[in-house]
Amino acid sequence: MKYKLPPNYYFISGSSLERASLVKFMQKTYQELFPEQNFSHLAITVEKYFSAETPLWWVEEKLENAAGNKVGCLWLGNGIDQVKGDRHAHIFLLYVAPEHRRQGLGKSLMQLGEDWAKNRGDRQISLQVFQSNQPAVNLYSQLGFQTQSLWMVKYI
């Protein structure tokens, strides 16, 4: 499938050598929502879950006379449908830098991930989004995602 990216952008596949970049992008996404929080612990998440079975894609911006600049990423993993028991794709991270948003990069990354999931036989794709992140909630709704459950927390 051909993905619609603006003219100066392209996809590249990530590798296991890019753990530091993945942690950096995870920290950026959470820092936007919770600026007062320290997210150094996300390196443990990447160390534990990033593998050859959890693909990573980057969106890079073409720069004149320089290597591409990473401006977005999608990291997928595996989930288990707790009702049916089926394995499915789960989005660990979708991030596009603020100055590159509203150009279709996130939507294209999501289409890439959905195609990956379909090609391996998955029947669904899941994600978790903070209710306060309304732009992301809107994007996921436009792409056909529906609320299946609510994650509830009680601080003690």
C-alpha atoms as a printed R data frame, in Angstrom:
    type eleno elety resid chain resno       x       y      z
1   ATOM     1    CA   MET     A     1   0.000   0.000  0.000
2   ATOM     2    CA   LYS     A     2   1.207   3.475 -0.802
3   ATOM     3    CA   TYR     A     3   1.073   5.878  2.133
4   ATOM     4    CA   LYS     A     4   0.355   9.556  1.662
5   ATOM     5    CA   LEU     A     5   3.217  11.514  3.151
6   ATOM     6    CA   PRO     A     6   3.916  15.170  2.352
7   ATOM     7    CA   PRO     A     7   6.722  15.673 -0.198
8   ATOM     8    CA   ASN     A     8   9.649  16.131  2.203
9   ATOM     9    CA   TYR     A     9   8.952  13.133  4.433
10  ATOM    10    CA   TYR     A    10   9.674   9.406  4.205
11  ATOM    11    CA   PHE     A    11   9.425   6.221  6.313
12  ATOM    12    CA   ILE     A    12  12.345   4.152  7.547
13  ATOM    13    CA   SER     A    13  12.253   0.963  9.598
14  ATOM    14    CA   GLY     A    14  13.757   1.178 13.036
15  ATOM    15    CA   SER     A    15  16.309  -1.232 14.428
16  ATOM    16    CA   SER     A    16  17.265  -2.558 17.840
17  ATOM    17    CA   LEU     A    17  20.189  -0.116 17.796
18  ATOM    18    CA   GLU     A    18  17.764   2.787 18.186
19  ATOM    19    CA   ARG     A    19  16.653   2.175 21.755
20  ATOM    20    CA   ALA     A    20  17.909   5.591 22.885
21  ATOM    21    CA   SER     A    21  15.954   7.362 20.140
22  ATOM    22    CA   LEU     A    22  12.816   5.411 21.019
23  ATOM    23    CA   VAL     A    23  13.159   6.328 24.704
24  ATOM    24    CA   LYS     A    24  13.659   9.971 23.721
25  ATOM    25    CA   PHE     A    25  10.451   9.986 21.659
26  ATOM    26    CA   MET     A    26   8.511   8.240 24.447
27  ATOM    27    CA   GLN     A    27   9.738  10.853 26.898
28  ATOM    28    CA   LYS     A    28   8.690  13.647 24.515
29  ATOM    29    CA   THR     A    29   5.129  12.378 24.187
30  ATOM    30    CA   TYR     A    30   4.625  11.961 27.932
31  ATOM    31    CA   GLN     A    31   6.415  15.228 28.739
32  ATOM    32    CA   GLU     A    32   3.879  17.119 26.600
33  ATOM    33    CA   LEU     A    33   1.033  15.765 28.721
34  ATOM    34    CA   PHE     A    34   2.772  15.832 32.098
35  ATOM    35    CA   PRO     A    35   5.540  18.480 31.949
36  ATOM    36    CA   GLU     A    36   6.353  18.316 35.663
37  ATOM    37    CA   GLN     A    37   7.056  14.567 35.638
38  ATOM    38    CA   ASN     A    38  10.421  12.839 35.179
39  ATOM    39    CA   PHE     A    39  10.140  10.025 32.639
40  ATOM    40    CA   SER     A    40  13.595   8.452 32.889
41  ATOM    41    CA   HIS     A    41  11.893   5.164 33.866
42  ATOM    42    CA   LEU     A    42  10.655   4.723 30.279
43  ATOM    43    CA   ALA     A    43  14.051   3.274 29.381
44  ATOM    44    CA   ILE     A    44  13.026   0.202 31.402
45  ATOM    45    CA   THR     A    45   9.858  -0.161 29.295
46  ATOM    46    CA   VAL     A    46  11.879  -0.041 26.082
47  ATOM    47    CA   GLU     A    47  14.447  -2.479 27.447
48  ATOM    48    CA   LYS     A    48  11.727  -4.918 28.476
49  ATOM    49    CA   TYR     A    49   9.427  -4.768 25.430
50  ATOM    50    CA   PHE     A    50  11.400  -3.607 22.370
51  ATOM    51    CA   SER     A    51  12.436  -6.588 20.245
52  ATOM    52    CA   ALA     A    52  12.457  -7.954 16.703
53  ATOM    53    CA   GLU     A    53   8.770  -8.815 17.228
54  ATOM    54    CA   THR     A    54   7.802  -5.240 18.124
55  ATOM    55    CA   PRO     A    55   8.444  -3.217 14.968
56  ATOM    56    CA   LEU     A    56   9.371   0.437 14.928
57  ATOM    57    CA   TRP     A    57   8.978   2.885 12.064
58  ATOM    58    CA   TRP     A    58  10.247   6.445 11.845
59  ATOM    59    CA   VAL     A    59   9.116   9.371  9.758
60  ATOM    60    CA   GLU     A    60  12.083  11.440  8.700
61  ATOM    61    CA   GLU     A    61  12.111  14.859  7.144
62  ATOM    62    CA   LYS     A    62  14.429  15.300  4.162
63  ATOM    63    CA   LEU     A    63  17.042  17.937  4.843
64  ATOM    64    CA   GLU     A    64  19.329  19.478  2.255
65  ATOM    65    CA   ASN     A    65  22.914  18.216  2.493
66  ATOM    66    CA   ALA     A    66  22.243  16.322  5.727
67  ATOM    67    CA   ALA     A    67  20.913  13.079  7.085
68  ATOM    68    CA   GLY     A    68  17.161  12.919  7.684
69  ATOM    69    CA   ASN     A    69  15.680  14.353 10.848
70  ATOM    70    CA   LYS     A    70  13.389  12.002 12.821
71  ATOM    71    CA   VAL     A    71  10.066  13.771 13.397
72  ATOM    72    CA   GLY     A    72   7.691  10.896 14.164
73  ATOM    73    CA   CYS     A    73   7.499   7.241 15.045
74  ATOM    74    CA   LEU     A    74   5.229   4.263 15.521
75  ATOM    75    CA   TRP     A    75   6.136   1.376 17.822
76  ATOM    76    CA   LEU     A    76   3.922  -1.717 17.751
77  ATOM    77    CA   GLY     A    77   3.794  -4.711 20.011
78  ATOM    78    CA   ASN     A    78   1.506  -7.561 20.917
79  ATOM    79    CA   GLY     A    79  -1.636  -7.645 22.977
80  ATOM    80    CA   ILE     A    80  -4.063 -10.380 23.921
81  ATOM    81    CA   ASP     A    81  -7.800  -9.826 23.591
82  ATOM    82    CA   GLN     A    82  -8.935 -10.608 27.133
83  ATOM    83    CA   VAL     A    83 -12.408 -11.630 25.928
84  ATOM    84    CA   LYS     A    84 -11.527 -13.894 22.979
85  ATOM    85    CA   GLY     A    85  -7.904 -14.764 23.767
86  ATOM    86    CA   ASP     A    86  -6.634 -13.728 20.322
87  ATOM    87    CA   ARG     A    87  -3.241 -12.109 19.808
88  ATOM    88    CA   HIS     A    88  -3.436  -8.682 18.212
89  ATOM    89    CA   ALA     A    89  -1.271  -5.691 17.417
90  ATOM    90    CA   HIS     A    90  -0.985  -3.089 20.160
91  ATOM    91    CA   ILE     A    91   0.332   0.425 19.656
92  ATOM    92    CA   PHE     A    92   2.966   1.195 22.272
93  ATOM    93    CA   LEU     A    93   3.763   4.617 20.858
94  ATOM    94    CA   LEU     A    94   2.622   6.998 18.148
95  ATOM    95    CA   TYR     A    95   4.418  10.325 18.213
96  ATOM    96    CA   VAL     A    96   4.780  13.210 15.795
97  ATOM    97    CA   ALA     A    97   6.751  16.313 16.813
98  ATOM    98    CA   PRO     A    98   4.401  19.277 17.375
99  ATOM    99    CA   GLU     A    99   5.790  21.351 14.508
100 ATOM   100    CA   HIS     A   100   5.105  18.491 12.066
101 ATOM   101    CA   ARG     A   101   1.534  17.677 13.123
102 ATOM   102    CA   ARG     A   102  -1.674  18.088 11.099
103 ATOM   103    CA   GLN     A   103   0.058  17.055  7.871
104 ATOM   104    CA   GLY     A   104  -1.064  13.429  7.792
105 ATOM   105    CA   LEU     A   105   2.096  11.909  9.299
106 ATOM   106    CA   GLY     A   106   0.283  10.272 12.225
107 ATOM   107    CA   LYS     A   107  -2.463   8.978  9.970
108 ATOM   108    CA   SER     A   108   0.102   7.510  7.555
109 ATOM   109    CA   LEU     A   109   1.964   5.841 10.412
110 ATOM   110    CA   MET     A   110  -1.307   4.361 11.655
111 ATOM   111    CA   GLN     A   111  -2.098   3.019  8.162
112 ATOM   112    CA   LEU     A   112   1.371   1.451  8.016
113 ATOM   113    CA   GLY     A   113   0.783  -0.202 11.395
114 ATOM   114    CA   GLU     A   114  -2.663  -1.415 10.441
115 ATOM   115    CA   ASP     A   115  -1.289  -2.996  7.262
116 ATOM   116    CA   TRP     A   116   1.464  -4.698  9.272
117 ATOM   117    CA   ALA     A   117  -1.171  -6.109 11.630
118 ATOM   118    CA   LYS     A   118  -3.402  -7.328  8.774
119 ATOM   119    CA   ASN     A   119  -0.444  -8.958  7.004
120 ATOM   120    CA   ARG     A   120   0.380 -11.048 10.049
121 ATOM   121    CA   GLY     A   121  -3.256 -12.113 10.448
122 ATOM   122    CA   ASP     A   122  -4.386  -9.893 13.302
123 ATOM   123    CA   ARG     A   123  -8.082  -9.097 13.460
124 ATOM   124    CA   GLN     A   124  -7.778  -6.001 15.631
125 ATOM   125    CA   ILE     A   125  -5.347  -3.337 16.760
126 ATOM   126    CA   SER     A   126  -5.452  -1.685 20.168
127 ATOM   127    CA   LEU     A   127  -3.990   1.306 21.937
128 ATOM   128    CA   GLN     A   128  -4.236   3.299 25.133
129 ATOM   129    CA   VAL     A   129  -4.739   7.063 25.006
130 ATOM   130    CA   PHE     A   130  -5.053   9.591 27.799
131 ATOM   131    CA   GLN     A   131  -8.538  11.049 27.876
132 ATOM   132    CA   SER     A   132  -7.013  14.527 28.224
133 ATOM   133    CA   ASN     A   133  -5.120  14.114 24.917
134 ATOM   134    CA   GLN     A   134  -8.070  15.251 22.806
135 ATOM   135    CA   PRO     A   135  -6.150  15.656 19.499
136 ATOM   136    CA   ALA     A   136  -5.044  12.013 19.715
137 ATOM   137    CA   VAL     A   137  -8.526  10.843 20.737
138 ATOM   138    CA   ASN     A   138  -9.922  12.690 17.703
139 ATOM   139    CA   LEU     A   139  -7.374  11.116 15.333
140 ATOM   140    CA   TYR     A   140  -8.059   7.607 16.607
141 ATOM   141    CA   SER     A   141 -11.828   8.148 16.357
142 ATOM   142    CA   GLN     A   142 -11.457   9.358 12.758
143 ATOM   143    CA   LEU     A   143  -9.476   6.201 11.996
144 ATOM   144    CA   GLY     A   144 -12.290   3.981 13.313
145 ATOM   145    CA   PHE     A   145 -11.101   3.181 16.833
146 ATOM   146    CA   GLN     A   146 -13.822   2.737 19.430
147 ATOM   147    CA   THR     A   147 -13.699   2.666 23.222
148 ATOM   148    CA   GLN     A   148 -13.880  -0.934 24.377
149 ATOM   149    CA   SER     A   149 -13.002  -0.511 28.038
150 ATOM   150    CA   LEU     A   150 -11.985   2.143 30.519
151 ATOM   151    CA   TRP     A   151  -8.760   1.976 32.485
152 ATOM   152    CA   MET     A   152  -9.534   3.220 35.969
153 ATOM   153    CA   VAL     A   153  -7.018   4.187 38.638
154 ATOM   154    CA   LYS     A   154  -7.390   4.789 42.343
155 ATOM   155    CA   TYR     A   155  -4.430   6.441 44.047
156 ATOM   156    CA   ILE     A   156  -3.735   5.097 47.532
